[in-house]
Amino acid sequence: MPHRGQHRARDGRHDADGRHVLLQPLHRVLLGPGLRRRRDNPHGRLGGQHPELRRLPRRRLRPDRHRRHRRHDGRLHARTPDLRRAADGHRRQLRVPRPEEAAAVNAPTDITYDVVVAGGGSAGVAAAVSAAEEGARVLLVESSGSVGGTLSWQLLEHSAGFHDVHGEQVVAGFGQRLVDRLTAAGASPGHVRDDVGYTATRTPVDHAELALTQSVMLAEAGVDVWLQSVPVGLDRDGSRIAALHVHTSHGRRTVRAAAVVDATGDAAIAALAGAPFQNDTTAVQPVSLTFKLGGADIGALLAYLSENPDEIRPGSVLGSGTDDHANVWGLGALLSAGHASGALSLRRTEMHLALWPTRGEAVVNVTRTTGADGLGAAHAVLSRQVLEFVRWFRADVPGFGDCRLVAVADRVGVRESRRVRGVHTMTAAEVGDGTPFADAIGRGAFPIDIHAADGAGLSHTDAVGAGYAIPYRILLVPDPANLLVAGRCVSSTHEANGTLRITGTCFVTGEAAGVAAAMAAHHGVVPAEVDTTRLQERLADRGVLLPTGAGRAAGCGARVGAG
């Protein structure tokens, strides 16, 4: 009868005396985790044709080197890796959780803030930074992987709305601070003349540096930011939002706050809360997908347009190939020819180009679609259009023969979706007439800009003269009482939203919503009970440009009623 050592020798891991065979590291690499079957070792056993393998006696651990020993704090600590026997019989080391995973396991699932801001675009960042600077503890929840919003993710040609048609500045405050930082960093030329004459000025920005700068401003203000996080539900306590349920990369969390700002663009929080919405139109503006071309000879394009002035919008002033930035609106004849030849499936009568001559780049706003069943279907249609336009640019547009596609917007650009029905609904007549409001929290000046639902071009545009006042009440909804809205989902008609949705104006409504939310949290009241005179004073101290007569001079009431 074979003795114990003989049985061990058969498995190839022990010698005849029962001693374990240890492999050198090099051969562990060569042979892998198991024993490879080779021609000179058909049974996968050690020894035989492997004279380089060295047999070493099995070492026994001394008592003081047992695999569990005392740490300096007295607790037991495992010296050896945590091993578990798998189904194939091999012992495998368990994966050690990464630090962020371990933190997620121990992260609190119920957190309280003074203010929660949903949405990290122009209005949301302005609201979060402003609320934090007013002393509130603030959380910003953003569904994407960075902040920046339409101006950054969607490669918007430029920000706008800072000046009225006479060149007087109407938007300052947070928006101007952001532009000043970008200008100082060389990421924006600042407010420059609008070449096409549509408005007085435009403000081009470097999209990447814009998002990074806004992230830094949030950190400097002390705002907590949750990226890739989506509010999926809420709890109500009577007329208030008691808690938001947020799905994050670390799991589901519950957040409580005294005031909530909805700056999602689509009024997502208002929809979860059951707030009422406007229903004044059945033909919403089309969505689009902006893209950027590089390797272009911008000077050649500008020379072509100079020789063909009918190809640009009347009143346009062409720049030169040596300018830092130029703006072109037109190319109707080339677009019509491209559609007639079958090169372009989309019929367009005009397009907008934001040109960076010294970089050889052009941001192109030309794609359109409506009626697609969801953003996924819209993105597929728009992607096909982008590829068609890139080929068309190379074939037919002067200066773009060797261009290349260098960037496409991360998201479909949405001009209009849900708009709340608030305490007051702003109309096109109030915009055009410059109606004064005692509770004004800022000004706007961009034209009423409405794109045709068929995607061909603008359906109409109305200049607004010396600008208009923005009332605080369009940020308020009757229910829930502790919710404010900011950005393009404010309470307005379809026509008035054509100017309120512009990024410059979104900075205004966002900053006002943030300051008001902080005041409401500090005083233990709902936003409709905030002292609007004091709110205007705080906004003025922050550099916001209020209409003449707003505040105490206009006899502004202490609180905003709900009617």
BELCOR-V781724 format. One record per backbone hydrogen bond with DSSP energy under -1.0 kcal/mol. NH is the residue of the N-H (numbers start at 1). CO is the residue of the C=O. If there is no record, write none. Layout:
# BELCOR-V781724
NH:CO  NH:CO
This chain:
# BELCOR-V781724
7:3  8:4  9:5  11:8  12:9  15:19  18:15  21:13  28:24  29:25  30:26  31:27  32:28  38:41  41:38  44:41  53:50  65:62  66:63  69:77  71:75  74:71  77:69  79:67  84:92  86:90  89:86  92:84  94:82  102:98  103:99  104:100  105:101  106:102  111:254  113:256  114:137  115:137  116:259  117:139  118:261  119:141  125:121  126:122  127:123  128:124  129:125  130:126  131:127  132:128  133:129  134:130  135:132  136:131  139:115  140:224  141:117  142:226  148:120  152:149  153:149  155:152  156:150  159:203  164:168  165:465  167:164  170:162  171:162  173:543  177:173  178:174  179:175  180:176  181:177  182:178  183:179  184:180  185:181  186:183  187:182  192:202  194:200  197:194  202:192  203:159  206:187  210:206  211:207  212:208  213:209  214:210  215:211  216:212  217:213  218:214  219:215  220:216  221:217  223:218  224:138  226:140  228:144  229:142  230:247  232:245  233:245  235:243  237:240  240:237  242:235  243:235  244:255  245:233  246:253  247:230  248:251  251:248  253:246  254:109  255:244  256:111  259:114  260:482  261:116  262:484  263:118  271:267  272:268  273:269  275:270  278:419  287:369  288:413  291:364  292:407  293:362  294:404  296:360  297:399  301:297  302:298  303:299  304:300  305:301  306:302  307:303  308:304  311:308  312:309  313:329  316:313  317:195  323:320  326:355  328:353  330:351  331:311  335:331  336:332  337:333  338:334  339:335  340:336  341:337  343:338  344:338  349:456  351:330  352:365  353:328  354:363  355:326  356:361  359:356  360:356  361:356  362:293  363:354  364:291  365:352  369:287  374:372  378:374  379:375  380:376  381:377  382:378  383:379  384:380  385:381  386:382  387:383  388:384  389:385  390:386  391:387  392:388  393:389  394:390  395:391  396:392  397:393  400:397  403:400  404:294  406:292  407:292  409:290  410:153  413:288  420:489  421:276  423:476  426:491  431:427  432:428  433:429  435:430  440:437  441:470  444:468  448:462  450:460  452:457  455:452  459:450  460:450  462:448  467:464  468:444  470:442  472:439  474:471  475:472  476:473  481:239  483:480  484:260  485:475  486:262  490:487  491:474  493:426  497:493  498:495  499:496  500:496  501:497  502:499  504:160  506:502  507:503  509:505  510:506  511:507  512:508  513:509  514:510  515:511  516:512  517:513  518:514  519:515  520:516  521:517  522:518  523:519  525:520  529:526  530:527  532:558  535:531  536:532  537:533  538:534  539:535  540:536  541:537  542:538  543:540  544:539  550:547  554:551  555:552  556:551  560:528
